[in-house]
Amino acid sequence: MEDAGFILGSYFLTFATVGLFAWRTLRSGRKLADQIPDDDKYWL
């Protein structure tokens, strides 16, 4: 149990990093999608 803080801190740091990366990726994708005309958006 001596390393519990290190392990939990590592998990928190990992999940925070992945969450930040996902948030920035989605934000960037939405920003770029706004620049494309609706007629060219094949995913709609």
PDB file of N, CA, C and O in Angstrom:
ATOM      1  N   MET A   1       0.817  -1.205   0.000  1.00  0.00           N
ATOM      2  CA  MET A   1       0.000   0.000   0.000  1.00  0.00           C
ATOM      3  C   MET A   1       0.856   1.263   0.000  1.00  0.00           C
ATOM      4  O   MET A   1       0.318   2.369  -0.042  1.00  0.00           O
ATOM      5  N   GLU A   2       2.159   1.119   0.046  1.00  0.00           N
ATOM      6  CA  GLU A   2       3.023   2.296   0.059  1.00  0.00           C
ATOM      7  C   GLU A   2       2.981   3.034  -1.281  1.00  0.00           C
ATOM      8  O   GLU A   2       3.176   4.249  -1.334  1.00  0.00           O
ATOM      9  N   ASP A   3       2.728   2.300  -2.348  1.00  0.00           N
ATOM     10  CA  ASP A   3       2.759   2.896  -3.684  1.00  0.00           C
ATOM     11  C   ASP A   3       1.383   3.279  -4.204  1.00  0.00           C
ATOM     12  O   ASP A   3       1.245   3.618  -5.379  1.00  0.00           O
ATOM     13  N   ALA A   4       0.372   3.234  -3.366  1.00  0.00           N
ATOM     14  CA  ALA A   4      -0.992   3.507  -3.822  1.00  0.00           C
ATOM     15  C   ALA A   4      -1.110   4.931  -4.362  1.00  0.00           C
ATOM     16  O   ALA A   4      -1.788   5.144  -5.367  1.00  0.00           O
ATOM     17  N   GLY A   5      -0.481   5.887  -3.736  1.00  0.00           N
ATOM     18  CA  GLY A   5      -0.542   7.274  -4.206  1.00  0.00           C
ATOM     19  C   GLY A   5       0.097   7.429  -5.572  1.00  0.00           C
ATOM     20  O   GLY A   5      -0.422   8.139  -6.433  1.00  0.00           O
ATOM     21  N   PHE A   6       1.217   6.767  -5.766  1.00  0.00           N
ATOM     22  CA  PHE A   6       1.895   6.820  -7.058  1.00  0.00           C
ATOM     23  C   PHE A   6       1.040   6.163  -8.139  1.00  0.00           C
ATOM     24  O   PHE A   6       0.930   6.691  -9.245  1.00  0.00           O
ATOM     25  N   ILE A   7       0.441   5.030  -7.831  1.00  0.00           N
ATOM     26  CA  ILE A   7      -0.382   4.309  -8.801  1.00  0.00           C
ATOM     27  C   ILE A   7      -1.634   5.116  -9.140  1.00  0.00           C
ATOM     28  O   ILE A   7      -1.960   5.283 -10.315  1.00  0.00           O
ATOM     29  N   LEU A   8      -2.330   5.613  -8.133  1.00  0.00           N
ATOM     30  CA  LEU A   8      -3.535   6.405  -8.379  1.00  0.00           C
ATOM     31  C   LEU A   8      -3.204   7.703  -9.108  1.00  0.00           C
ATOM     32  O   LEU A   8      -3.950   8.132  -9.988  1.00  0.00           O
ATOM     33  N   GLY A   9      -2.102   8.318  -8.749  1.00  0.00           N
ATOM     34  CA  GLY A   9      -1.682   9.532  -9.435  1.00  0.00           C
ATOM     35  C   GLY A   9      -1.352   9.271 -10.894  1.00  0.00           C
ATOM     36  O   GLY A   9      -1.653  10.091 -11.761  1.00  0.00           O
ATOM     37  N   SER A  10      -0.745   8.149 -11.158  1.00  0.00           N
ATOM     38  CA  SER A  10      -0.423   7.783 -12.540  1.00  0.00           C
ATOM     39  C   SER A  10      -1.688   7.535 -13.342  1.00  0.00           C
ATOM     40  O   SER A  10      -1.796   7.965 -14.491  1.00  0.00           O
ATOM     41  N   TYR A  11      -2.654   6.835 -12.734  1.00  0.00           N
ATOM     42  CA  TYR A  11      -3.930   6.616 -13.418  1.00  0.00           C
ATOM     43  C   TYR A  11      -4.616   7.955 -13.703  1.00  0.00           C
ATOM     44  O   TYR A  11      -5.112   8.170 -14.809  1.00  0.00           O
ATOM     45  N   PHE A  12      -4.648   8.847 -12.727  1.00  0.00           N
ATOM     46  CA  PHE A  12      -5.281  10.149 -12.919  1.00  0.00           C
ATOM     47  C   PHE A  12      -4.602  10.921 -14.034  1.00  0.00           C
ATOM     48  O   PHE A  12      -5.272  11.486 -14.898  1.00  0.00           O
ATOM     49  N   LEU A  13      -3.287  10.952 -14.022  1.00  0.00           N
ATOM     50  CA  LEU A  13      -2.539  11.667 -15.046  1.00  0.00           C
ATOM     51  C   LEU A  13      -2.790  11.076 -16.432  1.00  0.00           C
ATOM     52  O   LEU A  13      -2.930  11.816 -17.406  1.00  0.00           O
ATOM     53  N   THR A  14      -2.847   9.761 -16.524  1.00  0.00           N
ATOM     54  CA  THR A  14      -3.107   9.095 -17.802  1.00  0.00           C
ATOM     55  C   THR A  14      -4.498   9.429 -18.318  1.00  0.00           C
ATOM     56  O   THR A  14      -4.647   9.812 -19.478  1.00  0.00           O
ATOM     57  N   PHE A  15      -5.517   9.292 -17.479  1.00  0.00           N
ATOM     58  CA  PHE A  15      -6.887   9.580 -17.903  1.00  0.00           C
ATOM     59  C   PHE A  15      -7.072  11.061 -18.225  1.00  0.00           C
ATOM     60  O   PHE A  15      -7.794  11.402 -19.162  1.00  0.00           O
ATOM     61  N   ALA A  16      -6.438  11.929 -17.472  1.00  0.00           N
ATOM     62  CA  ALA A  16      -6.536  13.363 -17.749  1.00  0.00           C
ATOM     63  C   ALA A  16      -5.890  13.694 -19.090  1.00  0.00           C
ATOM     64  O   ALA A  16      -6.420  14.506 -19.848  1.00  0.00           O
ATOM     65  N   THR A  17      -4.766  13.080 -19.386  1.00  0.00           N
ATOM     66  CA  THR A  17      -4.077  13.326 -20.652  1.00  0.00           C
ATOM     67  C   THR A  17      -4.905  12.820 -21.831  1.00  0.00           C
ATOM     68  O   THR A  17      -5.049  13.518 -22.834  1.00  0.00           O
ATOM     69  N   VAL A  18      -5.444  11.617 -21.713  1.00  0.00           N
ATOM     70  CA  VAL A  18      -6.279  11.063 -22.785  1.00  0.00           C
ATOM     71  C   VAL A  18      -7.546  11.897 -22.956  1.00  0.00           C
ATOM     72  O   VAL A  18      -7.966  12.156 -24.084  1.00  0.00           O
ATOM     73  N   GLY A  19      -8.150  12.314 -21.864  1.00  0.00           N
ATOM     74  CA  GLY A  19      -9.345  13.154 -21.937  1.00  0.00           C
ATOM     75  C   GLY A  19      -9.064  14.498 -22.586  1.00  0.00           C
ATOM     76  O   GLY A  19      -9.855  14.978 -23.398  1.00  0.00           O
ATOM     77  N   LEU A  20      -7.948  15.101 -22.234  1.00  0.00           N
ATOM     78  CA  LEU A  20      -7.567  16.383 -22.838  1.00  0.00           C
ATOM     79  C   LEU A  20      -7.316  16.220 -24.330  1.00  0.00           C
ATOM     80  O   LEU A  20      -7.743  17.057 -25.125  1.00  0.00           O
ATOM     81  N   PHE A  21      -6.633  15.157 -24.715  1.00  0.00           N
ATOM     82  CA  PHE A  21      -6.372  14.901 -26.124  1.00  0.00           C
ATOM     83  C   PHE A  21      -7.683  14.699 -26.890  1.00  0.00           C
ATOM     84  O   PHE A  21      -7.845  15.245 -27.981  1.00  0.00           O
ATOM     85  N   ALA A  22      -8.618  13.922 -26.336  1.00  0.00           N
ATOM     86  CA  ALA A  22      -9.905  13.692 -26.991  1.00  0.00           C
ATOM     87  C   ALA A  22     -10.686  14.991 -27.111  1.00  0.00           C
ATOM     88  O   ALA A  22     -11.276  15.258 -28.157  1.00  0.00           O
ATOM     89  N   TRP A  23     -10.701  15.799 -26.067  1.00  0.00           N
ATOM     90  CA  TRP A  23     -11.421  17.072 -26.094  1.00  0.00           C
ATOM     91  C   TRP A  23     -10.853  18.007 -27.159  1.00  0.00           C
ATOM     92  O   TRP A  23     -11.605  18.625 -27.913  1.00  0.00           O
ATOM     93  N   ARG A  24      -9.528  18.110 -27.218  1.00  0.00           N
ATOM     94  CA  ARG A  24      -8.901  18.985 -28.216  1.00  0.00           C
ATOM     95  C   ARG A  24      -9.125  18.477 -29.631  1.00  0.00           C
ATOM     96  O   ARG A  24      -9.309  19.274 -30.551  1.00  0.00           O
ATOM     97  N   THR A  25      -9.113  17.165 -29.820  1.00  0.00           N
ATOM     98  CA  THR A  25      -9.343  16.588 -31.137  1.00  0.00           C
ATOM     99  C   THR A  25     -10.773  16.866 -31.604  1.00  0.00           C
ATOM    100  O   THR A  25     -10.989  17.266 -32.748  1.00  0.00           O
ATOM    101  N   LEU A  26     -11.742  16.653 -30.722  1.00  0.00           N
ATOM    102  CA  LEU A  26     -13.132  16.921 -31.079  1.00  0.00           C
ATOM    103  C   LEU A  26     -13.365  18.404 -31.340  1.00  0.00           C
ATOM    104  O   LEU A  26     -14.077  18.766 -32.277  1.00  0.00           O
ATOM    105  N   ARG A  27     -12.772  19.256 -30.521  1.00  0.00           N
ATOM    106  CA  ARG A  27     -12.925  20.703 -30.708  1.00  0.00           C
ATOM    107  C   ARG A  27     -12.334  21.140 -32.039  1.00  0.00           C
ATOM    108  O   ARG A  27     -12.919  21.958 -32.750  1.00  0.00           O
ATOM    109  N   SER A  28     -11.182  20.595 -32.367  1.00  0.00           N
ATOM    110  CA  SER A  28     -10.537  20.933 -33.630  1.00  0.00           C
ATOM    111  C   SER A  28     -11.364  20.438 -34.810  1.00  0.00           C
ATOM    112  O   SER A  28     -11.496  21.143 -35.811  1.00  0.00           O
ATOM    113  N   GLY A  29     -11.920  19.237 -34.703  1.00  0.00           N
ATOM    114  CA  GLY A  29     -12.746  18.687 -35.772  1.00  0.00           C
ATOM    115  C   GLY A  29     -13.994  19.499 -35.999  1.00  0.00           C
ATOM    116  O   GLY A  29     -14.388  19.722 -37.144  1.00  0.00           O
ATOM    117  N   ARG A  30     -14.627  19.945 -34.932  1.00  0.00           N
ATOM    118  CA  ARG A  30     -15.826  20.777 -35.083  1.00  0.00           C
ATOM    119  C   ARG A  30     -15.482  22.123 -35.699  1.00  0.00           C
ATOM    120  O   ARG A  30     -16.237  22.652 -36.515  1.00  0.00           O
ATOM    121  N   LYS A  31     -14.354  22.668 -35.310  1.00  0.00           N
ATOM    122  CA  LYS A  31     -13.927  23.955 -35.863  1.00  0.00           C
ATOM    123  C   LYS A  31     -13.644  23.831 -37.361  1.00  0.00           C
ATOM    124  O   LYS A  31     -14.012  24.709 -38.142  1.00  0.00           O
ATOM    125  N   LEU A  32     -12.996  22.747 -37.751  1.00  0.00           N
ATOM    126  CA  LEU A  32     -12.709  22.530 -39.161  1.00  0.00           C
ATOM    127  C   LEU A  32     -13.976  22.212 -39.949  1.00  0.00           C
ATOM    128  O   LEU A  32     -14.104  22.624 -41.102  1.00  0.00           O
ATOM    129  N   ALA A  33     -14.915  21.483 -39.341  1.00  0.00           N
ATOM    130  CA  ALA A  33     -16.165  21.139 -40.017  1.00  0.00           C
ATOM    131  C   ALA A  33     -16.996  22.386 -40.306  1.00  0.00           C
ATOM    132  O   ALA A  33     -17.745  22.421 -41.282  1.00  0.00           O
ATOM    133  N   ASP A  34     -16.867  23.401 -39.468  1.00  0.00           N
ATOM    134  CA  ASP A  34     -17.604  24.648 -39.707  1.00  0.00           C
ATOM    135  C   ASP A  34     -17.110  25.373 -40.950  1.00  0.00           C
ATOM    136  O   ASP A  34     -17.830  26.200 -41.510  1.00  0.00           O
ATOM    137  N   GLN A  35     -15.905  25.077 -41.384  1.00  0.00           N
ATOM    138  CA  GLN A  35     -15.329  25.749 -42.541  1.00  0.00           C
ATOM    139  C   GLN A  35     -15.738  25.105 -43.864  1.00  0.00           C
ATOM    140  O   GLN A  35     -15.498  25.675 -44.928  1.00  0.00           O
ATOM    141  N   ILE A  36     -16.353  23.921 -43.806  1.00  0.00           N
ATOM    142  CA  ILE A  36     -16.744  23.193 -45.012  1.00  0.00           C
ATOM    143  C   ILE A  36     -18.211  23.482 -45.302  1.00  0.00           C
ATOM    144  O   ILE A  36     -19.038  23.446 -44.391  1.00  0.00           O
ATOM    145  N   PRO A  37     -18.543  23.768 -46.553  1.00  0.00           N
ATOM    146  CA  PRO A  37     -19.958  23.988 -46.892  1.00  0.00           C
ATOM    147  C   PRO A  37     -20.799  22.727 -46.617  1.00  0.00           C
ATOM    148  O   PRO A  37     -20.297  21.606 -46.696  1.00  0.00           O
ATOM    149  N   ASP A  38     -22.067  22.929 -46.298  1.00  0.00           N
ATOM    150  CA  ASP A  38     -22.933  21.808 -45.958  1.00  0.00           C
ATOM    151  C   ASP A  38     -23.083  20.824 -47.115  1.00  0.00           C
ATOM    152  O   ASP A  38     -23.269  19.630 -46.880  1.00  0.00           O
ATOM    153  N   ASP A  39     -23.006  21.292 -48.344  1.00  0.00           N
ATOM    154  CA  ASP A  39     -23.136  20.396 -49.502  1.00  0.00           C
ATOM    155  C   ASP A  39     -21.970  19.411 -49.608  1.00  0.00           C
ATOM    156  O   ASP A  39     -22.132  18.328 -50.171  1.00  0.00           O
ATOM    157  N   ASP A  40     -20.815  19.763 -49.085  1.00  0.00           N
ATOM    158  CA  ASP A  40     -19.633  18.902 -49.174  1.00  0.00           C
ATOM    159  C   ASP A  40     -19.488  17.962 -47.980  1.00  0.00           C
ATOM    160  O   ASP A  40     -18.562  17.151 -47.946  1.00  0.00           O
ATOM    161  N   LYS A  41     -20.375  18.056 -47.013  1.00  0.00           N
ATOM    162  CA  LYS A  41     -20.291  17.205 -45.831  1.00  0.00           C
ATOM    163  C   LYS A  41     -21.011  15.896 -46.106  1.00  0.00           C
ATOM    164  O   LYS A  41     -22.229  15.799 -45.952  1.00  0.00           O
ATOM    165  N   TYR A  42     -20.244  14.887 -46.517  1.00  0.00           N
ATOM    166  CA  TYR A  42     -20.833  13.587 -46.872  1.00  0.00           C
ATOM    167  C   TYR A  42     -21.333  12.831 -45.650  1.00  0.00           C
ATOM    168  O   TYR A  42     -22.106  11.883 -45.791  1.00  0.00           O
ATOM    169  N   TRP A  43     -20.909  13.229 -44.453  1.00  0.00           N
ATOM    170  CA  TRP A  43     -21.311  12.518 -43.247  1.00  0.00           C
ATOM    171  C   TRP A  43     -22.647  12.987 -42.703  1.00  0.00           C
ATOM    172  O   TRP A  43     -23.133  12.443 -41.711  1.00  0.00           O
ATOM    173  N   LEU A  44     -23.249  13.985 -43.331  1.00  0.00           N
ATOM    174  CA  LEU A  44     -24.566  14.445 -42.864  1.00  0.00           C
ATOM    175  C   LEU A  44     -25.677  13.783 -43.598  1.00  0.00           C
ATOM    176  O   LEU A  44     -26.846  14.058 -43.327  1.00  0.00           O
TER     177      LEU A  44
END
